[in-house]
């Protein structure tokens, strides 16, 4: 998860740090494209669609 790119309202963000009780990420520190860093809930971030063009059967 750390270092991965997700979408926040359609814009790419990079997860820098993730933490939370019970081993699951509750909050994350993200960096937006303009360089700002924000702590926000992980909930609501979406994975970036696969653009490799490979199809999985």
N, C-alpha and C positions, 0 to 999 in steps of 0.2 A: 504494500500500500504506500509506504513512504517512497517518494520519488516518482510516483505514478501521476499521470495526467487524467483529470476528470473534468466534466462539464458542469459549470454552475450557471444556470440560466442561459445555456447555449455557448458560453464563453469558456475557453480552456483555463484550468487552474492546476497547479502542481501541489500535491500534499507534501509538506515538509516534515511535520511531526503529527503523530496520532496517539491519543491516550484515552483511557476510560476504565471504569471498574469492570472486573470480570473478564478481562482479556479482549473484549470487543471495543472497537473504536467508538467513542462517544463524541469527542471533540477533535478537531483537526486544526492545525495551523496551515493555511494555504497561502500560496503566492499567486497573485493575479498577473495577467499579461503586462499590466502597467507597472509592475514591481511592488505594489502594495501587498502587505502581509496582514492577514485577518484570521482570528480564531473564530470558528463557526462549527455548528454541529455537522457531523459527517452525513447525517440523513439529508437527503435532497441532492447530493452530488450524484451524477450519472457517469457511467463508464463511457469513454470515447468509443464510437463505433469502429469496428475493424475495417481498415482501408487497404489491407494487403491484397484484396481481390481473390483470395483463396476461399474456396467453398468447402465446407465440411459436410460430408454426407450424413 
